[in-house]
Amino acid sequence: MIILSLAGIDYVLRVQDEKPRKEMYRQLELEVQRDELTSRNEEKRMIAEDMVNTSLKFKCIVRRVPEQFDGHKCLQNIKVGDVVGVLEEGIGPGGQYNLCSIERNAAVEESKFSIGWFPCSCLEKLK
């Protein structure tokens, strides 16, 4: 009987100890998400400001949108057939991405330009 009581007390203490730890992990995850969002917004703002002074190298049409393409540096809300402007070629891991921009309808979207990486293999250069 004493062993069962000790096991019960040990279990209760472990469960109570896990609650603060889980709460701390949850708080850390929220802080990381908040920091990532702030960083992403600052980066997009800086790129958009610089884009005014940057000329497009060429334009491409989107031929394919990868299924798993959702990183914070990626060009978002793109669909097949969209025309994007290439600001810089061969960037990112392995030089497999282009820094692209797309002009949006300012009345519908929150900002006029969207800027981000897009895989070179999914783009076709316009003549």
C-alpha positions, 0 to 999 in steps of 0.5 A: 500500500505504501508503494502505491501511495508513493507511486501516486505522489510521484505521478502527481508531482511529475504532472504538476511539474509538466504544466509549467514546462508546457506553458513555458514551451508554449510561451517560447513558441509564441515569442518565436512566431511573433519575432519571425513575423516582425522580421519578415515584415521588416525584411519585406518593407526594406526590400520594397523600399529598395525595389523602387531603385532596383530595375527588373532584370527580366520577367517570367511566367509561373509554370508550376507552384511547388506544394511545399513552398511556404517559407518566410522568404518565399513569394506568397499567394502565387498561382500558375500563369502569374507574371513575376519580375526577377530582381536577382538571379541564383540566390538562396540555397544552391542558387536555385531561387530567384528574388521575384516581385509581383505587382498586386491590386492595391485595393484588394491586397494590403500592399502594392508589391509582393517580394520573395524567393521563387524556384528557378525551375518553376519559372519560364523566361518571357521573351 
